[in-house]
Amino acid sequence: MYDRSPGSITIEQMDEEIKFVLDSAKENMDGSIAHLEKALAKIRAGKASPVMLSTVMVDYYGSQTPLSQISNINTPDARTITVQPWEKNMLGEIENAIMNANLGFNPMNNGETIIINVPPLTEERRVQLAKQSKGEAEDAKVSVRSARQEANKELKALEVSEDLLKKAEIDVQNLTDSFIKKVDGILAIKEAEIMKV
């Protein structure tokens, strides 16, 4: 660490500290986006996707194991998901796990694979899912704004000139605006996907 007493910090060191705060804020905001994308991927938009089963845990020889680690999950078409276990004796366990996950699916076991027909969404369900997606997007925005708050707090703690501080706060705000826009864009795509009949 270097001497923090006023007058001992060079311009380069100030710039470096400000850059560090900005990079850290960007990293936190990227994390918010990643979390949002993951949450939205789990919201069913009428089209079959292996992600729909990402929360399913199977009792695999006494330990709870993600379904994807003990089987191949495919979508042969937009309305069907197939689950092919690597061990045939796991078919019953997998079928039970899917039913117990309360995803609204009715798995069919044909002795080789488990076939899930993904029912089309009702209008009411579409509205619910759109609302749920909006909620996830709002959470992401709150998270982005809290990263902005944290960055501004860290900037104020630095011993930098008023001008540098103002410029850095503007940079943080621009970063925040761009991430809020990103959240809105991701939400718009998801809502269009949900509402598409």
MDAnalysis code that builds the backbone (N, CA, C; Angstrom):
import MDAnalysis as mda
import numpy as np

u = mda.Universe.empty(591, n_residues=197, atom_resindex=np.repeat(np.arange(197), 3), trajectory=True)
u.add_TopologyAttr("name", ["N", "CA", "C"] * 197)
u.add_TopologyAttr("resid", np.arange(1, 198))
u.add_TopologyAttr("resname", ["MET", "TYR", "ASP", "ARG", "SER", "PRO", "GLY", "SER", "ILE", "THR", "ILE", "GLU", "GLN", "MET", "ASP", "GLU", "GLU", "ILE", "LYS", "PHE", "VAL", "LEU", "ASP", "SER", "ALA", "LYS", "GLU", "ASN", "MET", "ASP", "GLY", "SER", "ILE", "ALA", "HIS", "LEU", "GLU", "LYS", "ALA", "LEU", "ALA", "LYS", "ILE", "ARG", "ALA", "GLY", "LYS", "ALA", "SER", "PRO", "VAL", "MET", "LEU", "SER", "THR", "VAL", "MET", "VAL", "ASP", "TYR", "TYR", "GLY", "SER", "GLN", "THR", "PRO", "LEU", "SER", "GLN", "ILE", "SER", "ASN", "ILE", "ASN", "THR", "PRO", "ASP", "ALA", "ARG", "THR", "ILE", "THR", "VAL", "GLN", "PRO", "TRP", "GLU", "LYS", "ASN", "MET", "LEU", "GLY", "GLU", "ILE", "GLU", "ASN", "ALA", "ILE", "MET", "ASN", "ALA", "ASN", "LEU", "GLY", "PHE", "ASN", "PRO", "MET", "ASN", "ASN", "GLY", "GLU", "THR", "ILE", "ILE", "ILE", "ASN", "VAL", "PRO", "PRO", "LEU", "THR", "GLU", "GLU", "ARG", "ARG", "VAL", "GLN", "LEU", "ALA", "LYS", "GLN", "SER", "LYS", "GLY", "GLU", "ALA", "GLU", "ASP", "ALA", "LYS", "VAL", "SER", "VAL", "ARG", "SER", "ALA", "ARG", "GLN", "GLU", "ALA", "ASN", "LYS", "GLU", "LEU", "LYS", "ALA", "LEU", "GLU", "VAL", "SER", "GLU", "ASP", "LEU", "LEU", "LYS", "LYS", "ALA", "GLU", "ILE", "ASP", "VAL", "GLN", "ASN", "LEU", "THR", "ASP", "SER", "PHE", "ILE", "LYS", "LYS", "VAL", "ASP", "GLY", "ILE", "LEU", "ALA", "ILE", "LYS", "GLU", "ALA", "GLU", "ILE", "MET", "LYS", "VAL"])
u.atoms.positions = np.array([
    [0.864, -1.198, 0.000],
    [0.000, 0.000, 0.000],
    [0.898, 1.245, 0.000],
    [0.329, 2.351, -0.500],
    [1.131, 3.576, -0.506],
    [0.609, 4.550, 0.540],
    [1.402, 5.546, 0.795],
    [1.080, 6.565, 1.796],
    [-0.206, 7.299, 1.412],
    [-1.219, 7.302, 2.321],
    [-2.532, 7.892, 2.002],
    [-2.622, 9.358, 2.417],
    [-1.576, 9.928, 2.989],
    [-1.723, 11.309, 3.457],
    [-1.868, 12.243, 2.260],
    [-2.719, 13.289, 2.383],
    [-2.973, 14.189, 1.258],
    [-1.664, 14.720, 0.707],
    [-1.638, 14.854, -0.608],
    [-0.446, 15.394, -1.235],
    [0.547, 14.312, -1.623],
    [0.367, 13.084, -1.087],
    [1.330, 12.032, -1.414],
    [0.805, 11.119, -2.532],
    [-0.471, 11.245, -2.882],
    [-1.056, 10.376, -3.910],
    [-0.888, 11.037, -5.274],
    [-0.330, 10.291, -6.202],
    [-0.135, 10.843, -7.541],
    [-1.431, 10.752, -8.336],
    [-1.492, 11.505, -9.438],
    [-2.667, 11.470, -10.319],
    [-2.884, 10.038, -10.839],
    [-1.769, 9.372, -11.200],
    [-1.887, 7.995, -11.717],
    [-2.532, 7.084, -10.683],
    [-2.112, 7.248, -9.418],
    [-2.667, 6.400, -8.367],
    [-4.154, 6.695, -8.166],
    [-4.521, 7.983, -8.270],
    [-5.945, 8.346, -8.145],
    [-6.735, 7.694, -9.274],
    [-6.220, 7.832, -10.495],
    [-6.904, 7.243, -11.649],
    [-7.044, 5.734, -11.483],
    [-5.988, 5.126, -10.978],
    [-5.990, 3.686, -10.761],
    [-7.070, 3.288, -9.754],
    [-7.160, 4.033, -8.659],
    [-8.161, 3.734, -7.635],
    [-9.576, 3.898, -8.195],
    [-9.764, 4.980, -8.957],
    [-11.086, 5.222, -9.558],
    [-11.418, 4.100, -10.541],
    [-10.442, 3.714, -11.343],
    [-10.648, 2.635, -12.314],
    [-11.019, 1.333, -11.590],
    [-10.347, 1.094, -10.467],
    [-10.631, -0.118, -9.691],
    [-12.092, -0.115, -9.210],
    [-12.556, 1.022, -8.703],
    [-13.948, 1.138, -8.224],
    [-14.920, 0.899, -9.390],
    [-14.626, 1.503, -10.537],
    [-15.495, 1.333, -11.716],
    [-15.518, -0.128, -12.191],
    [-14.340, -0.745, -12.245],
    [-14.272, -2.148, -12.673],
    [-15.049, -3.048, -11.724],
    [-14.916, -2.757, -10.444],
    [-15.608, -3.544, -9.426],
    [-17.126, -3.377, -9.571],
    [-17.575, -2.150, -9.824],
    [-19.010, -1.900, -10.025],
    [-19.506, -2.643, -11.262],
    [-18.724, -2.604, -12.334],
    [-19.110, -3.283, -13.581],
    [-19.227, -4.788, -13.341],
    [-18.277, -5.331, -12.582],
    [-18.293, -6.762, -12.280],
    [-19.572, -7.134, -11.514],
    [-19.934, -6.313, -10.533],
    [-21.167, -6.561, -9.771],
    [-22.399, -6.480, -10.660],
    [-22.403, -5.492, -11.567],
    [-23.552, -5.329, -12.468],
    [-23.629, -6.492, -13.460],
    [-22.462, -6.961, -13.930],
    [-22.439, -8.142, -14.802],
    [-23.042, -9.340, -14.070],
    [-22.732, -9.438, -12.779],
    [-23.276, -10.522, -11.958],
    [-24.796, -10.447, -11.883],
    [-25.337, -9.224, -11.792],
    [-26.790, -9.032, -11.755],
    [-27.427, -9.520, -13.053],
    [-26.780, -9.211, -14.177],
    [-27.285, -9.630, -15.493],
    [-27.243, -11.160, -15.604],
    [-26.132, -11.749, -15.183],
    [-25.986, -13.209, -15.254],
    [-27.071, -13.888, -14.418],
    [-27.312, -13.337, -13.227],
    [-28.345, -13.896, -12.341],
    [-29.723, -13.785, -12.996],
    [-29.998, -12.626, -13.608],
    [-31.293, -12.406, -14.279],
    [-31.469, -13.419, -15.409],
    [-30.434, -13.588, -16.228],
    [-30.549, -14.517, -17.368],
    [-30.815, -15.944, -16.890],
    [-30.177, -16.312, -15.798],
    [-30.362, -17.650, -15.233],
    [-31.799, -17.808, -14.722],
    [-32.280, -16.784, -14.014],
    [-33.637, -16.829, -13.457],
    [-34.680, -16.882, -14.576],
    [-34.471, -16.092, -15.626],
    [-35.435, -16.062, -16.729],
    [-35.412, -17.355, -17.534],
    [-34.253, -17.993, -17.601],
    [-34.154, -19.253, -18.351],
    [-35.043, -20.323, -17.722],
    [-35.267, -20.204, -16.409],
    [-36.090, -21.195, -15.708],
    [-37.580, -20.924, -15.877],
    [-37.916, -19.720, -16.369],
    [-39.334, -19.396, -16.561],
    [-39.756, -19.924, -17.927],
    [-40.696, -20.838, -17.886],
    [-41.131, -21.537, -19.085],
    [-41.864, -20.612, -20.040],
    [-41.415, -20.612, -21.288],
    [-42.063, -19.735, -22.274],
    [-42.793, -20.545, -23.343],
    [-43.351, -21.688, -22.958],
    [-44.142, -22.451, -23.916],
    [-43.325, -23.373, -24.799],
    [-42.065, -23.035, -25.030],
    [-41.211, -23.842, -25.903],
    [-40.372, -24.761, -25.016],
    [-40.323, -26.034, -25.367],
    [-39.559, -27.002, -24.578],
    [-38.076, -26.648, -24.565],
    [-37.471, -26.773, -23.392],
    [-36.043, -26.503, -23.253],
    [-35.485, -27.337, -22.105],
    [-34.271, -27.889, -22.264],
    [-33.676, -28.681, -21.182],
    [-33.553, -27.896, -19.869],
    [-33.438, -26.569, -19.967],
    [-33.311, -25.720, -18.770],
    [-34.524, -25.877, -17.851],
    [-35.676, -26.227, -18.433],
    [-36.894, -26.390, -17.628],
    [-36.712, -27.437, -16.532],
    [-35.776, -28.351, -16.745],
    [-35.553, -29.420, -15.767],
    [-34.311, -29.157, -14.905],
    [-33.764, -27.937, -14.993],
    [-32.497, -27.645, -14.298],
    [-32.610, -27.709, -12.775],
    [-33.812, -27.582, -12.242],
    [-33.963, -27.629, -10.779],
    [-34.254, -29.040, -10.256],
    [-34.437, -30.000, -11.184],
    [-34.801, -31.365, -10.774],
    [-33.590, -32.080, -10.173],
    [-33.770, -32.556, -8.927],
    [-32.726, -33.323, -8.239],
    [-33.215, -34.769, -8.091],
    [-32.336, -35.721, -8.391],
    [-32.699, -37.138, -8.357],
    [-31.908, -37.827, -7.252],
    [-32.590, -38.744, -6.551],
    [-31.911, -39.535, -5.532],
    [-31.049, -40.564, -6.259],
    [-29.763, -40.288, -6.356],
    [-28.842, -41.163, -7.079],
    [-27.974, -41.893, -6.064],
    [-28.339, -43.133, -5.772],
    [-27.643, -43.946, -4.771],
    [-27.454, -43.191, -3.460],
    [-28.526, -42.569, -2.995],
    [-28.509, -41.931, -1.678],
    [-28.098, -40.472, -1.653],
    [-27.676, -39.921, -2.787],
    [-27.345, -38.489, -2.747],
    [-28.131, -37.732, -3.818],
    [-28.567, -36.531, -3.462],
    [-29.350, -35.702, -4.375],
    [-28.440, -35.170, -5.480],
    [-28.744, -35.543, -6.709],
    [-27.888, -35.207, -7.845],
    [-28.719, -34.499, -8.920],
    [-28.177, -33.429, -9.539],
    [-28.913, -32.773, -10.621],
    [-29.195, -33.764, -11.760],
    [-30.394, -33.701, -12.300],
    [-30.825, -34.602, -13.367],
    [-29.833, -34.611, -14.529],
    [-29.302, -33.436, -14.862],
    [-28.390, -33.331, -16.015],
    [-27.097, -34.109, -15.823],
    [-26.778, -34.489, -14.563],
    [-25.535, -35.221, -14.310],
    [-25.696, -36.734, -14.404],
    [-26.943, -37.191, -14.581],
    [-27.143, -38.643, -14.674],
    [-27.921, -39.046, -15.926],
    [-28.128, -38.067, -16.837],
    [-28.896, -38.388, -18.046],
    [-28.631, -37.371, -19.150],
    [-29.060, -37.744, -20.351],
    [-29.056, -36.799, -21.476],
    [-30.446, -36.199, -21.564],
    [-30.514, -34.863, -21.655],
    [-31.809, -34.198, -21.769],
    [-31.846, -33.513, -23.134],
    [-32.847, -33.857, -23.934],
    [-32.945, -33.296, -25.287],
    [-34.333, -32.753, -25.568],
    [-34.431, -31.938, -26.608],
    [-35.733, -31.432, -27.059],
    [-35.849, -31.752, -28.553],
    [-36.456, -32.908, -28.866],
    [-36.593, -33.288, -30.280],
    [-37.480, -32.309, -31.067],
    [-38.416, -31.646, -30.372],
    [-39.228, -30.614, -31.024],
    [-39.641, -29.572, -29.980],
    [-40.391, -28.550, -30.405],
    [-40.734, -27.423, -29.527],
    [-41.674, -27.794, -28.381],
    [-42.281, -28.975, -28.446],
    [-43.254, -29.363, -27.424],
    [-42.843, -30.588, -26.604],
    [-41.631, -31.133, -26.850],
    [-41.241, -32.379, -26.192],
    [-39.843, -32.291, -25.584],
    [-39.726, -32.844, -24.377],
    [-38.414, -33.002, -23.751],
    [-38.227, -34.505, -23.529],
    [-37.049, -35.016, -23.890],
    [-36.769, -36.427, -23.597],
    [-35.605, -36.492, -22.615],
    [-35.720, -37.446, -21.692],
    [-34.667, -37.657, -20.694],
    [-34.212, -39.103, -20.829],
    [-32.944, -39.277, -21.179],
    [-32.404, -40.630, -21.325],
    [-31.330, -40.846, -20.267],
    [-31.667, -41.636, -19.239],
    [-30.694, -41.869, -18.158],
    [-29.531, -42.720, -18.660],
    [-28.363, -42.511, -18.050],
    [-27.202, -43.308, -18.415],
    [-27.319, -44.716, -17.835],
    [-28.143, -44.856, -16.805],
    [-28.413, -46.180, -16.232],
    [-29.921, -46.402, -16.266],
    [-30.342, -47.449, -16.976],
    [-31.788, -47.707, -17.138],
    [-32.527, -47.860, -15.812],
    [-31.853, -48.421, -14.794],
    [-32.525, -48.638, -13.509],
    [-32.888, -47.330, -12.812],
    [-32.447, -46.174, -13.361],
    [-32.760, -44.879, -12.753],
    [-34.068, -44.282, -13.300],
    [-34.678, -44.919, -14.296],
    [-35.899, -44.374, -14.918],
    [-36.974, -44.014, -13.907],
    [-37.273, -44.936, -12.984],
    [-38.320, -44.702, -11.983],
    [-37.986, -43.528, -11.071],
    [-36.716, -43.492, -10.607],
    [-36.268, -42.399, -9.732],
    [-36.416, -41.045, -10.441],
    [-35.997, -41.024, -11.705],
    [-36.051, -39.775, -12.479],
    [-37.499, -39.333, -12.670],
    [-38.357, -40.294, -13.012],
    [-39.783, -39.985, -13.213],
    [-40.374, -39.370, -11.941],
    [-40.090, -39.986, -10.781],
    [-40.577, -39.460, -9.501],
    [-40.033, -38.071, -9.220],
    [-38.737, -37.874, -9.484],
    [-38.100, -36.581, -9.216],
    [-38.761, -35.474, -10.041],
    [-39.091, -35.783, -11.300],
    [-39.732, -34.779, -12.167],
    [-41.124, -34.442, -11.638],
    [-41.862, -35.475, -11.216],
    [-43.214, -35.244, -10.662],
    [-43.107, -34.421, -9.369],
    [-42.148, -34.767, -8.502],
    [-42.004, -34.096, -7.207],
    [-41.485, -32.667, -7.320],
    [-40.922, -32.318, -8.475],
    [-40.375, -30.967, -8.655],
    [-41.486, -29.937, -8.888],
    [-42.738, -30.404, -9.000],
    [-43.891, -29.506, -9.187],
    [-43.718, -28.521, -10.342],
    [-43.289, -29.047, -11.492],
    [-43.099, -28.187, -12.661],
    [-44.334, -28.206, -13.558],
    [-45.329, -28.996, -13.154],
    [-46.556, -29.071, -13.948],
    [-46.408, -30.023, -15.127],
    [-45.393, -30.892, -15.077],
    [-45.182, -31.842, -16.172],
    [-45.696, -33.206, -15.786],
    [-46.124, -33.965, -16.802],
    [-46.591, -35.318, -16.585],
    [-45.667, -36.252, -17.374],
    [-44.558, -36.713, -16.760],
    [-43.595, -37.533, -17.499],
    [-44.146, -38.915, -17.846],
    [-43.790, -39.418, -19.038],
    [-44.179, -40.774, -19.452],
    [-42.912, -41.607, -19.608],
    [-42.905, -42.768, -18.972],
    [-41.748, -43.657, -18.992],
    [-42.045, -44.788, -19.978],
    [-41.238, -44.900, -21.058],
    [-41.502, -45.978, -22.025],
    [-40.518, -47.138, -21.873],
    [-39.812, -47.161, -20.735],
    [-38.870, -48.251, -20.479],
    [-37.473, -47.952, -21.002],
    [-37.348, -46.961, -21.876],
    [-36.044, -46.567, -22.437],
    [-35.718, -45.140, -22.026],
    [-36.713, -44.274, -22.240],
    [-36.534, -42.849, -21.950],
    [-37.791, -42.320, -21.268],
    [-37.653, -41.113, -20.753],
    [-38.814, -40.440, -20.182],
    [-39.170, -39.326, -21.156],
    [-40.436, -39.289, -21.533],
    [-40.896, -38.288, -22.495],
    [-41.824, -37.323, -21.772],
    [-41.554, -36.044, -21.954],
    [-42.399, -35.015, -21.334],
    [-42.993, -34.166, -22.440],
    [-44.328, -34.147, -22.489],
    [-44.991, -33.248, -23.428],
    [-45.203, -31.928, -22.711],
    [-44.687, -30.860, -23.295],
    [-44.808, -29.535, -22.695],
    [-46.116, -28.930, -23.186],
    [-47.098, -28.777, -22.281],
    [-48.384, -28.245, -22.728],
    [-48.269, -26.776, -23.122],
    [-49.060, -26.350, -24.117],
    [-49.034, -24.923, -24.463],
    [-49.555, -24.109, -23.281],
    [-49.066, -22.905, -23.146],
    [-49.460, -22.063, -22.016],
    [-50.841, -21.446, -22.237],
    [-51.610, -21.353, -21.152],
    [-52.890, -20.656, -21.225],
    [-52.592, -19.154, -21.167],
    [-53.546, -18.351, -21.586],
    [-53.367, -16.889, -21.559],
    [-53.069, -16.421, -20.133],
    [-53.823, -16.980, -19.170],
    [-53.656, -16.613, -17.764],
    [-52.238, -16.937, -17.277],
    [-51.744, -18.104, -17.674],
    [-50.402, -18.538, -17.272],
    [-49.345, -17.631, -17.909],
    [-49.572, -17.227, -19.159],
    [-48.632, -16.326, -19.844],
    [-48.503, -15.015, -19.070],
    [-49.662, -14.490, -18.635],
    [-49.669, -13.222, -17.891],
    [-48.892, -13.397, -16.573],
    [-49.121, -14.517, -15.895],
    [-48.401, -14.812, -14.640],
    [-46.899, -14.869, -14.871],
    [-46.493, -15.569, -15.941],
    [-45.067, -15.718, -16.229],
    [-44.435, -14.386, -16.618],
    [-45.187, -13.559, -17.345],
    [-44.681, -12.231, -17.723],
    [-44.469, -11.401, -16.461],
    [-45.427, -11.515, -15.526],
    [-45.325, -10.780, -14.257],
    [-44.115, -11.271, -13.462],
    [-43.922, -12.584, -13.446],
    [-42.780, -13.178, -12.742],
    [-41.467, -12.685, -13.367],
    [-41.420, -12.612, -14.692],
    [-40.222, -12.133, -15.393],
    [-39.948, -10.684, -15.040],
    [-41.026, -9.882, -14.986],
    [-40.879, -8.464, -14.617],
    [-40.286, -8.344, -13.216],
    [-40.754, -9.195, -12.312],
    [-40.243, -9.197, -10.937],
    [-38.753, -9.498, -10.900],
    [-38.332, -10.491, -11.701],
    [-36.901, -10.838, -11.773],
    [-36.096, -9.662, -12.320],
    [-36.658, -8.975, -13.326],
    [-35.971, -7.822, -13.924],
    [-35.855, -6.688, -12.900],
    [-36.926, -6.487, -12.120],
    [-36.886, -5.444, -11.077],
    [-35.793, -5.751, -10.058],
    [-35.701, -7.033, -9.658],
    [-34.650, -7.440, -8.712],
    [-33.268, -7.127, -9.292],
    [-33.105, -7.393, -10.589],
    [-31.811, -7.131, -11.239],
    [-31.503, -5.638, -11.221],
    [-32.529, -4.815, -11.457],
    [-32.323, -3.351, -11.446],
    [-31.929, -2.879, -10.045],
    [-32.582, -3.428, -9.024],
    [-32.256, -3.072, -7.641],
    [-30.794, -3.427, -7.371],
    [-30.397, -4.590, -7.837],
    [-29.025, -5.060, -7.641],
    [-28.026, -4.148, -8.371],
    [-28.365, -3.722, -9.595],
    [-27.507, -2.804, -10.358],
    [-27.390, -1.471, -9.621],
    [-28.533, -0.970, -9.138],
    [-28.513, 0.322, -8.431],
    [-27.732, 0.234, -7.127],
    [-27.788, -0.921, -6.485],
    [-27.040, -1.036, -5.235],
    [-25.537, -1.102, -5.534],
    [-25.169, -1.651, -6.681],
    [-23.750, -1.636, -7.098],
    [-23.313, -0.192, -7.359],
    [-24.221, 0.615, -7.922],
    [-23.924, 2.031, -8.164],
    [-23.698, 2.750, -6.833],
    [-24.608, 2.499, -5.878],
    [-24.516, 3.115, -4.555],
    [-23.186, 2.781, -3.886],
    [-22.842, 1.497, -3.952],
    [-21.598, 1.011, -3.356],
    [-20.399, 1.705, -4.004],
    [-20.418, 1.826, -5.336],
    [-19.314, 2.461, -6.067],
    [-19.191, 3.932, -5.667],
    [-20.322, 4.631, -5.598],
    [-20.290, 6.051, -5.219],
    [-19.742, 6.238, -3.802],
    [-20.114, 5.305, -2.910],
    [-19.626, 5.365, -1.530],
    [-18.095, 5.191, -1.511],
    [-17.615, 4.219, -2.307],
    [-16.171, 3.973, -2.372],
    [-15.440, 5.167, -2.980],
    [-16.056, 5.796, -3.995],
    [-15.427, 6.962, -4.638],
    [-15.294, 8.117, -3.643],
    [-16.352, 8.349, -2.847],
    [-16.324, 9.448, -1.866],
    [-15.246, 9.210, -0.809],
    [-14.954, 7.941, -0.544],
    [-13.936, 7.610, 0.459],
    [-12.515, 7.852, -0.062],
    [-12.379, 7.911, -1.391],
    [-11.049, 8.176, -1.961],
    [-10.709, 9.647, -1.759],
    [-9.430, 9.910, -1.600],
    [-9.028, 11.309, -1.453],
    [-8.669, 11.853, -2.827],
    [-9.708, 12.210, -3.592],
    [-9.476, 12.745, -4.935],
    [-10.101, 14.135, -5.035],
    [-9.685, 14.864, -6.047],
    [-10.207, 16.228, -6.226],
    [-11.705, 16.173, -6.546],
    [-12.386, 17.280, -6.281],
    [-13.821, 17.416, -6.540],
    [-14.127, 17.094, -8.008],
    [-13.257, 17.621, -8.918],
    [-13.467, 17.389, -10.365],
    [-13.389, 15.912, -10.715],
    [-12.355, 15.243, -10.202],
    [-12.194, 13.809, -10.478],
    [-13.372, 13.017, -9.923],
    [-13.814, 13.399, -8.737],
    [-14.941, 12.711, -8.099],
    [-16.200, 12.862, -8.954],
    [-16.491, 14.101, -9.389],
    [-17.684, 14.357, -10.219],
    [-17.618, 13.518, -11.498],
    [-16.457, 13.525, -12.154],
    [-16.291, 12.782, -13.409],
    [-16.520, 11.279, -13.163],
    [-15.944, 10.779, -12.075],
    [-16.076, 9.356, -11.749],
    [-17.530, 8.992, -11.454],
    [-18.242, 9.903, -10.754],
    [-19.663, 9.636, -10.444],
    [-20.500, 9.617, -11.722],
    [-20.142, 10.472, -12.680],
    [-20.844, 10.472, -13.970],
    [-20.591, 9.142, -14.689],
    [-19.334, 8.671, -14.636],
    [-18.998, 7.375, -15.249],
    [-19.813, 6.243, -14.625],
    [-19.947, 6.291, -13.299],
    [-20.731, 5.255, -12.599],
    [-22.192, 5.323, -13.046],
    [-22.723, 6.540, -13.171],
    [-24.121, 6.694, -13.580],
    [-24.320, 6.180, -15.012],
    [-23.369, 6.491, -15.910],
    [-23.468, 6.010, -17.297],
    [-23.435, 4.488, -17.352],
    [-22.570, 3.902, -16.515],
    [-22.478, 2.445, -16.432],
    [-23.818, 1.870, -15.957],
    [-24.364, 2.494, -14.922],
    [-25.653, 2.059, -14.368],
    [-26.741, 2.129, -15.432],
    [-26.812, 3.266, -16.144],
    [-27.835, 3.441, -17.189],
    [-27.721, 2.351, -18.258],
    [-26.484, 2.039, -18.654],
    [-26.314, 1.036, -19.706],
    [-26.771, -0.343, -19.216],
    [-26.541, -0.646, -17.933],
    [-26.973, -1.943, -17.406],
    [-28.486, -2.003, -17.210],
    [-29.095, -0.895, -16.825],
    [-30.562, -0.859, -16.682],
    [-31.193, -1.091, -18.065],
    [-30.587, -0.481, -19.088],
    [-31.059, -0.669, -20.462],
    [-30.939, -2.136, -20.875],
    [-29.819, -2.770, -20.478],
    [-29.591, -4.186, -20.777],
    [-30.688, -5.037, -20.142],
    [-31.016, -4.737, -18.878],
    [-32.064, -5.482, -18.161],
    [-33.383, -5.344, -18.917],
    [-33.724, -4.114, -19.329],
    [-34.977, -3.884, -20.068],
    [-35.006, -4.671, -21.376],
    [-33.857, -4.724, -22.044],
    [-33.766, -5.458, -23.311],
    [-33.982, -6.949, -23.114],
    [-33.343, -7.496, -22.086],
    [-33.478, -8.929, -21.786],
    [-34.930, -9.246, -21.430],
    [-35.555, -8.370, -20.632],
    [-36.952, -8.573, -20.235],
    [-37.873, -8.521, -21.458],
    [-37.647, -7.559, -22.340],
    [-38.497, -7.414, -23.534],
    [-38.465, -8.690, -24.377],
    [-37.272, -9.268, -24.532],
    [-37.139, -10.512, -25.314],
    [-37.913, -11.639, -24.634],
    [-37.775, -11.737, -23.309],
    [-38.440, -12.811, -22.565],
    [-39.961, -12.650, -22.637],
    [-40.449, -11.417, -22.479],
    [-41.903, -11.187, -22.532],
    [-42.454, -11.545, -23.911],
    [-41.719, -11.184, -24.953],
    [-42.163, -11.510, -26.318],
    [-42.241, -13.035, -26.495],
    [-41.256, -13.723, -25.929],
    [-41.196, -15.189, -25.994],
    [-42.396, -15.795, -25.262],
    [-42.711, -15.239, -24.091],
    [-43.822, -15.763, -23.281],
    [-45.167, -15.515, -23.972],
    [-45.326, -14.334, -24.523],
    [-46.624, -13.953, -25.096],
    [-46.862, -14.520, -26.490],
    [-45.804, -15.043, -27.119],
    [-45.942, -15.611, -28.461],
    [-46.748, -16.896, -28.399],
    [-47.834, -16.937, -29.128],
    [-48.698, -18.122, -29.082],
    [-48.260, -19.102, -30.156],
])
